Amino acid sequence: MPFQEITSNINYQAIQERKCAWTCAGRAMEKLVEGDLDEAERCAQDLLKSVQELKKLKAKEQTSQRFKAFVLEMKREGINIEKVVRK
């Protein structure tokens, strides 16, 4: 899978997760106002899950960027990455 495709996929997932987090936060606030504390708590838990997923996606993105930099450095040094991968 090309680097750009990996990065695009991670970015897409992060956007979707942020939307989910935003929805959970809004719903939690709504339920707090209504006095439905159990539902507010469930929404808050979902929000925390989204935050945890965003942290994972951020780590994936950083790893992908480091790998990309490594491959580019190998190419600059004249190392054929395709031969390295095959062996």
N, C-alpha and C positions, 0 to 999 in steps of 0.2 A: 504494500500500500504506500503510495507516494506521501512525502512529508506534508505537502499542502492539504491532501485529503484527510490525513490524520488530524492536522491542526483545525481544519474546517469542521470535522466531526466533533472534536472536543469543544470548539467554540459553540456549535449548535447545541450540544448537550448542556453547556453552561447557560446559554440563553434560556433554554427550556426550564432548567432547574431554578434560575432566578425568577422566572414567571411563576413557577410553582411556589417558591418561597414568598413572593409578594402576595399571592393569593392567600396563602396560609396565614400570613401576618395580618392581612386585612380581615380575614374571617375570624381570627382569634380576637381581634379588637372588637369586631361586631358582636361576638358572643359574650365578651366581657360586658359590653354595654347592656346587652339583653339579660345579663345575669346567669347565663348558661355556662357555669364554670367548668363542668365536665367537658363540654364540647370545646371551650376555649383552651383547655389543657391539651386535648387531642390535637388541636390545630397548632399549638405551640410545639408539641412533640414532632409534628410533621415539618414544621419550620426548621427545627433543629436537625432533622434528617436531611433536609435540603441543604442546609449550611454544611453539614458533614460531607455531602456529595460534592458540593462546590469546592471544598478543600481538596478532595481526591482529584477532581478534574484539574484544579490548579497544579497539583503535584505532577499529574500526567503531562500537562502542558510544559512544565519546566523540564521534565525528563526528555520530552520530545525535542525541545529547543536545544538542550545540551547535546543530545544525540546528533541533531542536525549540524550543530557547530563542529562536532567531532568529525563527522563525515566530510564536511567542507574543508576542514583543516587537512584531512588525509588527502583529499583531491588536490589541494594546494601543494602538498608535499610530493605529488606525483604518484601516489599509491592508488592502484586501481581497486576500488572497493568491491566491485563485482567478483574479482578473483579471490579476494579475502573471504567474502561471504560463501562462495562455493566450497571452499576447503574446510 
